[in-house]
Amino acid sequence: MATIDATRQLEDRPAPIGWDGKKLSQMLDRSEQLFDETGYYHGLSELAMKESDPLHFEKLFSRVRGGMVSARETALNISASPIVRELGEICFALYTPEGDNVALSTGIIVHVHTMSEAIKYMVRNGWEDNPGIQPGDIFANNQPTIGNVHNADVQTFVPIFVDGELIAWAGGVIHVMDIGATTPGGVCVAPTTRFDDGIDLHCMKIGEHDELAQWHLKRVSMQSRAPGLYVLDERTRLAGCHLIRDSVERLVLEEGVDEFKQFMREAIEDGRRSFKSRVRELLIPGRYRSAGFTEARYADKTEMPKRARRDQIMHGAYEAVVDADGRWTTDLRGSSAWGWHSFNATPAAQQGMQWILFTQTLICNDKINDGAFYATELKLTPGTWADLGDAPCSSSFPWMPMFTTSTGYLRAISRALQSRGYVEEIVGTYTVSGNVAQGGGIDQYGQISGFMNFEIGAQGQGGKYVLDGLDYGAAVFNPEGDMGDIEMWELVKPMIYLSRQIKPYTGGPGRHRGGSSFESVFLVHGTPDFEVENIGTGGMFTSPGLFGGYPGAQAYVHNIYDSDVYEQAAAGNAYPVADVSGEELALNAFGGEHVVKQDPYTLMQAMKQGDIYLSSGRGGGGLGDPLLRSDEAIDADVAGGHMQADWAQRAYGREDRDKARAERLIRARPASEWWAEQRERILAGDLIDPVKTMFAESMRLEPDWAAEYRGFWDLPEDFEFEAVTPTVVAQASEPGKIAPADSVGRFLATAEAHRPEGEDEVPIASDMTKELLADLVDEKLSRRVVHDIQSGHKDRDRFDTWVALLQEGVDYDDPIVLPYGEGLNIVRRQEDGELVIRTDAGADLCRWDENWKMHAAVFVRDTDELYQEIYPPLAHPEGAWMELREYYCPISGHLLETEAVPPGYPVVHEYLPDLEGFYGGWLGREIP
Amino acid sequence: MATAAAATHTPRVLAIDAGGTMTDTFIVDEAGGFVVGKAQTTPQDESIALMQSAEDALRQWELTIDGAFPGIRSGVFSGTAMLNRLLSRKGLDVGVIVTAGQEDSLQMERGIQTYLGYSYADRLHIATHHHNDPLVPRERVAGVRGRIDLFGAEVLPLREEDVREAARALLDAGVQGICVSLLFSYRNPAHEARVREILEEEKAARSLNGDVPLFISSELYPSRRDFPRLNTTVIEAYAAEPSRQTLRAVRDKTKAGGAGFELRVMASHGGTISIDAEQLATTLVSGPIGGVVGARWLADQIGLNSVLCTDIGGTSFDIALLVDKKYDVTSTPDVARFLLNMPLVQMDSVGAGCGSFVRIDPNARRPEIGPDSAGASIGTAWPEGGIKTVSITDLNLVLGRLNPDYFLGGQVTLDVERARAEVKRQIADPLRLGIEEAASGTIELFEAQLRNEAVGRILAKGYSPADFTLLCYGGGGPLHVAGYTEGIPYQQVLIPEWAAGFSAFGCACAEFEYRFDRQVDLPLLPTQSDEERAQMVQLVSQTWRALEERVRGEFQKSGEDPDKVTFTHMVRMQYYGQLVDIEVDSPRADLSTAEDAQALCDAFETTYQRMYARAASSPELGYLVAQAIVKGSTPVEQPQLPVLESEQGTPPVKETRQVWWTDGYVETAIYEMTDVRPGHGLEGPAILEAESTTFPIPPNRRARLDERGIFHLENKEA
């Protein structure tokens, strides 16, 4: 029997690949330490390269960024997926060795930071030693807990080496058509655990020597229902990463490696400074709050695992704080618990959402990178849907609740912009992109396939301050939205379009209407076996109104099984091709079994030839009191198919608007009276179970949220909802109570007036005058001029111009201190020197730092009857799940704000400006 | 060029480029010599400027219209009137018939049309996105029930009552034309054909036979993609049809001037077509195409294989590549925020021209160039223009590179002091730099951006600049060519003396050529038998034969002999399952065997690897022949490049002035460009000035004019 008599010599570890002989992990540690210690990225208190030769610095940036854009443009032609080709769901980026983003292309910008987290994961976990990082290696990741939104976004990373040193990473990401989850498509809603989420690429090394490994190609071809598309997408990402690598190598050759290294770091620090400077330019320091809600109705879904069969609401608590330095903090603590569904998010996903919204609004320029990440902070409670922590749940479709929470960013930014007078930038909220048609089976070519209908990339957007909301044009996740060609979509699924047309009454009414969406009606055709699900057809409002506009309408399911469409067509009947309105469904003219309901997720339903499937979109929220909408605009809505005449009459009170305003006040009550009644309701537990469970989850997970809840309703310190919260460890919440005034006091105590250095003015050529601003608001300017104002640099004294313009329009002489919404201003009352919130009609509602809604006249819609004064059936929620609160000026009846929340939700104190920080700090002068 | 005696010139080719501001005329004589004429464009009646511009050109040869026109054999026009008609929404009142359920298509557009043509920043900037005003209001769009599927099979029959109802409603509304674009009609035109019959019946019932022309998408633009096809068909009716009337007026004017030639128009595929051609909308973009066609012709004449074409005007930098003397053609371009379905010479347009605005971002404190520009208003140096923002022209002026008294040949006088003050205030002070440092640095940044864009096109395809000759033209090209070629090892950098009139020149070079495409969608898969593959390519051949007939028909309309037509056979092809096809020249004009099929696939592989050199090819997927394409041309008179006598020496120095190059002022010799003779060499620093352009030669470069009238810009060390 042989014996082993020697220990085998272990191979030497390869030399570190980081800069200056360091390991990557040491570089990352050092970078984080420097930032913690100094507050500057890599401790760069000076931008030596930029300062010494600003123009050369710009030349480098423009070259690096150009490399990303051209990689994207070239590579996307290789893909076969309409999601990439038609919708542009592809993005390329460059990262430092530590994983900080330097520059990125257009596309799904959501991934500016997700890929960063994935690289950092490899660095932190010693990928350098095992499996090793070599020139020519290819890594892939799609794991949301590492750095991604959901599995369907697949990332490729290629290390870029110069002389044995890793100097940067190229990264590319594509949303794939089918990710091989337990149900077909890319945003699967039936998975309940992460084990159901499909192909899992855990920062895996999937290739060497610039070639994709055979095992990987074979494996993913086996695991995706759209293997051809998947493999071409893989090659697309790789080709793009290689183009980036080439361009970096050339740049290093020309500029020198040290120059390039310095450049990358300065570009990030420069990005950090620009972000804060931009925040100070456009916003107001303060605290901004809102809330978003989506529901899942799984109680009756017998195809789900038993523990998942619950009706539940995902509550997204949202708070943003803009501090005196221009730093932005997003706080989602208070959100409800994770669940056995696919709507659970990871911190990387939340980062993604933050970036797509900032890049569309605050920092839409080509200097986007992780610098901005270092100027922000994100606060999450692990164990919530918003940060699933270590829960083994699915995260296939976190977008759904994230969409609704994300409205908080736009609402916060819009309020601040309105205060500053940058009205051309104010955009209302996006809606949930839906109805997502997703499914699979045997396609029209006889092949097994999965598909997802990405025409939802072009939805209605919230009403703007200047002009109506963008109709059918974009989606939260991609401002470069598109719906693609019908003749292209019909190539990928056995479903024939009977129509794609504007859906009336999808945009919420308002002075400016929310953007409309469209409906598509599909005839299943040419398949022996197919299943499809409806996604995003629920009943809770997802696109709230702003400044008194109503929320965008909701969607519904209308599927017809065994329809008689072929027979009707053969008989020459004038059969319907679209449903048109929620009031009288035109598709009812078809025979067959009709399923009509509000259900956010139908799960996969078998459909066969001759069945009909409705994909109904939902629109953006309105902006401003609908009674202020002009007759011409209403006529245009009716003529353009955005609204039917009878509903236009109702929503806009067209016959007699003064009477409509007067009637509002007759029906409304003082908020305090309503509050007292609601308090009793809460104490009596008179809420439906999903609402109670939602509150209980938030309270058990986040003591501060619980304390503020009790404080708002003046409940006992140990008040608790009777509810089972199966995914929350704590079975009771901590006692505590914070009164609203104390909450305000707490925030203001932390605020400080602070004038950052380096704020000397850069001259700006601007023609903005009070008259021009008035014309802008009154929409007398051409589209071209508006665009020039939007795209140009902002006139720095806009705030004063705006206040002067508003002051001219009000009947009082007390000076306006801060515009505070449409028809509301913070005013210095001369008679007693108080700062008060005053309506245009002259009602002083409260002190400036109180929640004015609690001093307005309130009216609540919570029954079908009340909802249907405004919305058609199937376009609004059930009152028990969500009520619509309307806050009026008690003198004029002007609708100042709407609020769509479940019953029992506290009245949100949306906007608490830091007046001292703004005036004393940013403007450098006394509050008037 | 215009120096020889009048008696020696017999004008043979007339090419006109009616741009937004100026109408350029390019006239070529028997010996290949040419003159360039200019006149201010007259948008209300383009023929006025055309005649004035032609007179201006002929005057240089001491000729008149009456004397010269009868001898001209070939006349080519390119203009912007059709584009302007589209942009200003001043087209015909058109009616549209679509598949039921698609009636909102023109309102909804595609989402992409809300940000087409935007800068990087505005593509993200959601508040700026907006829909275009539709060309046809919703009430003039009617839907008809019936569906054809992607295989061309009828899923739901056409409901003829719908068609009659639509026909009556549209005719009642007094439409001036009716467009029909039904889903998948490119695959099976039966429903559209039936709609046509019914429309004809309804028209006949109203005795409208000669009026209200019909525009049927499957006849005009039979390619996949419903929305671009609808757009193109509508534009054919809305903008092209009225332009046909305008062009006929232009033709009549030339005829009245004694012209014996048929006026042709530059089309987007790179050839010229008759003004009676059925696809007139393909002439929507013509001027910039002319430049690329001229470059191809020049490449052919002087034996260049690979050329990077760069064209700078006041607002944009247009780049095109010639590889093996060929340009790529895209089949779904976008023009004026419309997605279209027509072949267009592949060009990339960057929003940076010599009139681009320069601003400093107040937050990042960095210069931003464009995307908007001063256009005809020049910059702050020209107070009459009312421009308050510094433009690239202002920067050139403060550096002494432009002559304030000789701008546009002295037509306007520029105020250098005003420009200096504004550059200081808006650019130099915020950057904390001196005026000249800021101005020259910003121009370097501008030129670096152009340089990256240009070289990026070559690198993205896996080539090296050393394989390419850079050709520079356009009014602003010579001004920045030294900057945007700096440090890049191009094979040669060439600037034709006639760079400013190059687009018109290109029109004169263009073939008389029709091109027709048809979607065929024929798979060539590894799983097919040889017979099956042979059948597939036989179908391609059959389609080519049908398209050849269509080409012959068009030539016949212009009185050309159909037997003299030379055909080129092409396909658009892709890997099976892919969505983007590429254009491939077929190695054979007739395909009938499996071996022919293989030859076609091999040609695809070669072309694919040329276009996406770095991407893995995927032959295992098989192929799809998406479109069959035929081009047919007949010979036309073209310019010849003269070979002029060379002489030694240098031209006379017109004056000297202080010019800031990279880091200080240098006393620099100024020359009049027309004084430069072939063989002359000019050492930098020097500036050549002409009425239409300025060509600075920096200290480290030199230029020489060759015997064909082309400047070579070289490095001194070389």
Interface residues (C-beta under 8 A of the other chain):
Chain A: D53 P54 L55 H56 F57 E58 K59 S62 R63 G66 G67 V69 S70 A71 E73 T74 A75 N77 I78 S79 A80 S81 P82 R85 E86 T106 I109 L212 G228 L229 V231 L232 R235 T236 L238 A239 H242 L243 D246 S247 R250 E254 D270 R273 S274 S277 R278 E281 T359 Q360 T361 C364 N365 D366 K367 E424 E425 I426 V427 Q444 G457 A458 Q461 K464 L467 L470 D471 Y472 G473 A474 P479 E480 G481 D482 M483 G484 D485 I486 E487 M488 E490 L491 I496 Y497 L498 S499 R500 Q501 I502 F518 V521 L523 H525 G526 V565 Y566 A569 A570 G572 A574 Y575 V577 A578 A639 G640 G641 E761 V762 P763 I764 A765 D767 R783 H787 D788 Q790 S791 G792 H793 K794 R796
Chain B: A100 G101 Q102 E103 D104 S105 Q107 M108 R110 G111 I112 T114 Y115 S119 Y120 A121 D122 R123 L124 H125 I126 A127 T128 H129 H130 H131 R138 E139 G143 R145 G146 R147 D149 L150 F151 V155 L156 P157 R159 E161 D162 L183 F184 R224 R225 D226 F227 P228 R359 I360 D361 P362 N363 A364 R365 R366 P367 D372 K388 T389 R425 Q426 D429 P430 L431 L433 A438 G441 T442 E444 L445 A448 Q449 N452 E453 G456 L459 A460 K461 G487 Y575 G577 Q578 L579 V580 M611 Y612 R614 A615 A616 S618 L621
